[in-house]
Amino acid sequence: MNPFHYSMNIQWDEDDQIFVVSVPELPGCMTHGRTYEEALQNAKEAIEGWIEVAKNEGWTIPAPKVAA
């Protein structure tokens, strides 16, 4: 699965001065970065890690949402 096929919400956190990323399709999959690019790269790694754990644990892996 391509990690960039999953939806990502990227928001600026003024208090911590970081970009926070959540992946709605993958419960609990979140990360952050000091720059937008770093946050995006960390999100790719977080998605890959989430999927790897899901496979190892036998969890169902949700399909990416498709834009209509």
N, CA, C and O atoms as a GROMACS GRO file, in nm:
protein
  272
    1MET      N    1   0.084  -0.120   0.000
    1MET     CA    2   0.000   0.000   0.000
    1MET      C    3   0.088   0.124   0.000
    1MET      O    4   0.187   0.133   0.072
    2ASN      N    5   0.049   0.217  -0.079
    2ASN     CA    6   0.122   0.344  -0.086
    2ASN      C    7   0.079   0.433   0.030
    2ASN      O    8  -0.039   0.467   0.040
    3PRO      N    9   0.172   0.472   0.119
    3PRO     CA   10   0.134   0.555   0.234
    3PRO      C   11   0.074   0.689   0.194
    3PRO      O   12  -0.003   0.747   0.271
    4PHE      N   13   0.107   0.739   0.076
    4PHE     CA   14   0.054   0.868   0.036
    4PHE      C   15  -0.088   0.859  -0.020
    4PHE      O   16  -0.145   0.960  -0.060
    5HIS      N   17  -0.146   0.738  -0.024
    5HIS     CA   18  -0.285   0.725  -0.066
    5HIS      C   19  -0.380   0.750   0.050
    5HIS      O   20  -0.500   0.766   0.029
    6TYR      N   21  -0.328   0.753   0.172
    6TYR     CA   22  -0.411   0.778   0.289
    6TYR      C   23  -0.430   0.928   0.311
    6TYR      O   24  -0.343   1.009   0.278
    7SER      N   25  -0.544   0.963   0.367
    7SER     CA   26  -0.573   1.103   0.399
    7SER      C   27  -0.483   1.148   0.514
    7SER      O   28  -0.452   1.070   0.604
    8MET      N   29  -0.441   1.272   0.510
    8MET     CA   30  -0.362   1.329   0.618
    8MET      C   31  -0.417   1.466   0.653
    8MET      O   32  -0.440   1.550   0.566
    9ASN      N   33  -0.437   1.487   0.782
    9ASN     CA   34  -0.473   1.620   0.831
    9ASN      C   35  -0.348   1.680   0.890
    9ASN      O   36  -0.289   1.626   0.984
   10ILE      N   37  -0.306   1.793   0.835
   10ILE     CA   38  -0.185   1.860   0.882
   10ILE      C   39  -0.225   1.995   0.937
   10ILE      O   40  -0.282   2.079   0.866
   11GLN      N   41  -0.195   2.015   1.066
   11GLN     CA   42  -0.233   2.140   1.132
   11GLN      C   43  -0.113   2.198   1.205
   11GLN      O   44  -0.027   2.126   1.255
   12TRP      N   45  -0.109   2.329   1.209
   12TRP     CA   46  -0.004   2.400   1.280
   12TRP      C   47  -0.040   2.410   1.428
   12TRP      O   48  -0.152   2.448   1.462
   13ASP      N   49   0.053   2.376   1.515
   13ASP     CA   50   0.035   2.388   1.660
   13ASP      C   51   0.116   2.509   1.706
   13ASP      O   52   0.238   2.504   1.716
   14GLU      N   53   0.046   2.616   1.732
   14GLU     CA   54   0.110   2.743   1.769
   14GLU      C   55   0.190   2.730   1.899
   14GLU      O   56   0.299   2.786   1.911
   15ASP      N   57   0.135   2.656   1.996
   15ASP     CA   58   0.202   2.643   2.126
   15ASP      C   59   0.336   2.573   2.114
   15ASP      O   60   0.436   2.619   2.171
   16ASP      N   61   0.340   2.462   2.042
   16ASP     CA   62   0.463   2.384   2.030
   16ASP      C   63   0.545   2.419   1.906
   16ASP      O   64   0.657   2.370   1.890
   17GLN      N   65   0.490   2.504   1.818
   17GLN     CA   66   0.560   2.546   1.697
   17GLN      C   67   0.597   2.426   1.609
   17GLN      O   68   0.711   2.414   1.563
   18ILE      N   69   0.499   2.337   1.587
   18ILE     CA   70   0.519   2.219   1.504
   18ILE      C   71   0.395   2.196   1.418
   18ILE      O   72   0.286   2.246   1.447
   19PHE      N   73   0.413   2.120   1.312
   19PHE     CA   74   0.302   2.072   1.231
   19PHE      C   75   0.263   1.935   1.284
   19PHE      O   76   0.347   1.846   1.296
   20VAL      N   77   0.136   1.918   1.317
   20VAL     CA   78   0.084   1.791   1.369
   20VAL      C   79   0.006   1.722   1.257
   20VAL      O   80  -0.077   1.784   1.191
   21VAL      N   81   0.033   1.594   1.238
   21VAL     CA   82  -0.032   1.517   1.132
   21VAL      C   83  -0.110   1.401   1.193
   21VAL      O   84  -0.058   1.327   1.278
   22SER      N   85  -0.235   1.386   1.149
   22SER     CA   86  -0.313   1.268   1.186
   22SER      C   87  -0.363   1.202   1.058
   22SER      O   88  -0.380   1.268   0.955
   23VAL      N   89  -0.384   1.071   1.066
   23VAL     CA   90  -0.429   0.992   0.951
   23VAL      C   91  -0.566   0.934   0.988
   23VAL      O   92  -0.572   0.834   1.060
   24PRO      N   93  -0.674   0.995   0.941
   24PRO     CA   94  -0.808   0.955   0.984
   24PRO      C   95  -0.843   0.808   0.965
   24PRO      O   96  -0.913   0.750   1.047
   25GLU      N   97  -0.795   0.746   0.858
   25GLU     CA   98  -0.829   0.607   0.831
   25GLU      C   99  -0.760   0.509   0.924
   25GLU      O  100  -0.806   0.395   0.940
   26LEU      N  101  -0.650   0.551   0.988
   26LEU     CA  102  -0.570   0.461   1.072
   26LEU      C  103  -0.575   0.510   1.216
   26LEU      O  104  -0.501   0.601   1.253
   27PRO      N  105  -0.661   0.451   1.299
   27PRO     CA  106  -0.679   0.498   1.436
   27PRO      C  107  -0.548   0.508   1.513
   27PRO      O  108  -0.469   0.414   1.519
   28GLY      N  109  -0.526   0.625   1.573
   28GLY     CA  110  -0.407   0.648   1.654
   28GLY      C  111  -0.282   0.681   1.577
   28GLY      O  112  -0.177   0.703   1.637
   29CYS      N  113  -0.289   0.686   1.445
   29CYS     CA  114  -0.172   0.716   1.364
   29CYS      C  115  -0.153   0.868   1.357
   29CYS      O  116  -0.225   0.939   1.287
   30MET      N  117  -0.055   0.915   1.432
   30MET     CA  118  -0.025   1.059   1.440
   30MET      C  119   0.126   1.079   1.448
   30MET      O  120   0.200   0.990   1.490
   31THR      N  121   0.169   1.196   1.406
   31THR     CA  122   0.309   1.233   1.417
   31THR      C  123   0.319   1.385   1.408
   31THR      O  124   0.217   1.454   1.409
   32HIS      N  125   0.440   1.436   1.398
   32HIS     CA  126   0.459   1.581   1.386
   32HIS      C  127   0.595   1.609   1.322
   32HIS      O  128   0.675   1.518   1.300
   33GLY      N  129   0.619   1.736   1.293
   33GLY     CA  130   0.747   1.779   1.241
   33GLY      C  131   0.764   1.928   1.259
   33GLY      O  132   0.666   2.002   1.269
   34ARG      N  133   0.888   1.972   1.263
   34ARG     CA  134   0.916   2.116   1.279
   34ARG      C  135   0.886   2.195   1.153
   34ARG      O  136   0.853   2.313   1.158
   35THR      N  137   0.897   2.126   1.038
   35THR     CA  138   0.862   2.189   0.910
   35THR      C  139   0.751   2.106   0.847
   35THR      O  140   0.727   1.991   0.885
   36TYR      N  141   0.683   2.165   0.749
   36TYR     CA  142   0.576   2.093   0.678
   36TYR      C  143   0.634   1.968   0.611
   36TYR      O  144   0.574   1.861   0.616
   37GLU      N  145   0.750   1.983   0.549
   37GLU     CA  146   0.812   1.872   0.478
   37GLU      C  147   0.851   1.760   0.574
   37GLU      O  148   0.833   1.642   0.544
   38GLU      N  149   0.906   1.798   0.690
   38GLU     CA  150   0.944   1.699   0.791
   38GLU      C  151   0.819   1.626   0.842
   38GLU      O  152   0.821   1.504   0.860
   39ALA      N  153   0.712   1.700   0.866
   39ALA     CA  154   0.587   1.639   0.912
   39ALA      C  155   0.534   1.541   0.809
   39ALA      O  156   0.487   1.433   0.845
   40LEU      N  157   0.540   1.576   0.682
   40LEU     CA  158   0.493   1.489   0.575
   40LEU      C  159   0.578   1.362   0.568
   40LEU      O  160   0.523   1.253   0.554
   41GLN      N  161   0.708   1.374   0.577
   41GLN     CA  162   0.797   1.257   0.575
   41GLN      C  163   0.771   1.169   0.697
   41GLN      O  164   0.767   1.047   0.686
   42ASN      N  165   0.754   1.232   0.814
   42ASN     CA  166   0.726   1.154   0.935
   42ASN      C  167   0.591   1.083   0.923
   42ASN      O  168   0.576   0.972   0.973
   43ALA      N  169   0.495   1.146   0.858
   43ALA     CA  170   0.364   1.084   0.838
   43ALA      C  171   0.376   0.960   0.751
   43ALA      O  172   0.314   0.858   0.779
   44LYS      N  173   0.455   0.969   0.645
   44LYS     CA  174   0.478   0.853   0.558
   44LYS      C  175   0.535   0.738   0.640
   44LYS      O  176   0.491   0.624   0.627
   45GLU      N  177   0.633   0.766   0.725
   45GLU     CA  178   0.694   0.663   0.808
   45GLU      C  179   0.596   0.610   0.912
   45GLU      O  180   0.596   0.490   0.941
   46ALA      N  181   0.512   0.698   0.968
   46ALA     CA  182   0.413   0.655   1.066
   46ALA      C  183   0.310   0.562   1.002
   46ALA      O  184   0.270   0.462   1.062
   47ILE      N  185   0.266   0.595   0.882
   47ILE     CA  186   0.170   0.511   0.811
   47ILE      C  187   0.232   0.374   0.782
   47ILE      O  188   0.169   0.271   0.806
   48GLU      N  189   0.355   0.373   0.732
   48GLU     CA  190   0.422   0.247   0.704
   48GLU      C  191   0.436   0.164   0.832
   48GLU      O  192   0.416   0.043   0.830
   49GLY      N  193   0.471   0.229   0.942
   49GLY     CA  194   0.484   0.160   1.070
   49GLY      C  195   0.351   0.106   1.119
   49GLY      O  196   0.344  -0.006   1.170
   50TRP      N  197   0.245   0.185   1.105
   50TRP     CA  198   0.111   0.143   1.148
   50TRP      C  199   0.070   0.018   1.071
   50TRP      O  200   0.020  -0.078   1.129
   51ILE      N  201   0.091   0.020   0.940
   51ILE     CA  202   0.053  -0.094   0.855
   51ILE      C  203   0.136  -0.217   0.890
   51ILE      O  204   0.082  -0.328   0.893
   52GLU      N  205   0.264  -0.200   0.916
   52GLU     CA  206   0.349  -0.313   0.952
   52GLU      C  207   0.301  -0.377   1.083
   52GLU      O  208   0.292  -0.500   1.092
   53VAL      N  209   0.270  -0.296   1.183
   53VAL     CA  210   0.219  -0.349   1.310
   53VAL      C  211   0.086  -0.420   1.288
   53VAL      O  212   0.062  -0.528   1.341
   54ALA      N  213  -0.001  -0.358   1.208
   54ALA     CA  214  -0.132  -0.418   1.181
   54ALA      C  215  -0.117  -0.556   1.116
   54ALA      O  216  -0.188  -0.650   1.153
   55LYS      N  217  -0.026  -0.567   1.022
   55LYS     CA  218  -0.002  -0.697   0.957
   55LYS      C  219   0.048  -0.799   1.059
   55LYS      O  220   0.002  -0.913   1.061
   56ASN      N  221   0.143  -0.757   1.143
   56ASN     CA  222   0.200  -0.849   1.242
   56ASN      C  223   0.097  -0.892   1.346
   56ASN      O  224   0.104  -1.004   1.396
   57GLU      N  225   0.003  -0.805   1.377
   57GLU     CA  226  -0.098  -0.833   1.478
   57GLU      C  227  -0.224  -0.897   1.420
   57GLU      O  228  -0.314  -0.938   1.494
   58GLY      N  229  -0.231  -0.905   1.288
   58GLY     CA  230  -0.348  -0.963   1.222
   58GLY      C  231  -0.469  -0.871   1.220
   58GLY      O  232  -0.582  -0.916   1.206
   59TRP      N  233  -0.444  -0.740   1.233
   59TRP     CA  234  -0.553  -0.643   1.230
   59TRP      C  235  -0.599  -0.621   1.086
   59TRP      O  236  -0.523  -0.642   0.991
   60THR      N  237  -0.722  -0.580   1.071
   60THR     CA  238  -0.772  -0.538   0.941
   60THR      C  239  -0.711  -0.403   0.910
   60THR      O  240  -0.710  -0.313   0.993
   61ILE      N  241  -0.660  -0.389   0.789
   61ILE     CA  242  -0.600  -0.261   0.747
   61ILE      C  243  -0.704  -0.186   0.664
   61ILE      O  244  -0.742  -0.231   0.556
   62PRO      N  245  -0.750  -0.072   0.714
   62PRO     CA  246  -0.848   0.005   0.640
   62PRO      C  247  -0.793   0.051   0.504
   62PRO      O  248  -0.675   0.085   0.492
   63ALA      N  249  -0.878   0.051   0.407
   63ALA     CA  250  -0.840   0.101   0.275
   63ALA      C  251  -0.835   0.254   0.280
   63ALA      O  252  -0.908   0.316   0.357
   64PRO      N  253  -0.748   0.315   0.198
   64PRO     CA  254  -0.747   0.460   0.190
   64PRO      C  255  -0.882   0.512   0.137
   64PRO      O  256  -0.947   0.446   0.056
   65LYS      N  257  -0.922   0.629   0.184
   65LYS     CA  258  -1.042   0.692   0.131
   65LYS      C  259  -1.013   0.740  -0.011
   65LYS      O  260  -0.903   0.784  -0.042
   66VAL      N  261  -1.114   0.730  -0.094
   66VAL     CA  262  -1.099   0.775  -0.233
   66VAL      C  263  -1.186   0.899  -0.253
   66VAL      O  264  -1.303   0.900  -0.217
   67ALA      N  265  -1.127   1.002  -0.310
   67ALA     CA  266  -1.200   1.124  -0.336
   67ALA      C  267  -1.309   1.098  -0.441
   67ALA      O  268  -1.286   1.028  -0.540
   68ALA      N  269  -1.425   1.153  -0.416
   68ALA     CA  270  -1.536   1.131  -0.510
   68ALA      C  271  -1.544   1.244  -0.610
   68ALA      O  272  -1.631   1.243  -0.696
   0.00000   0.00000   0.00000
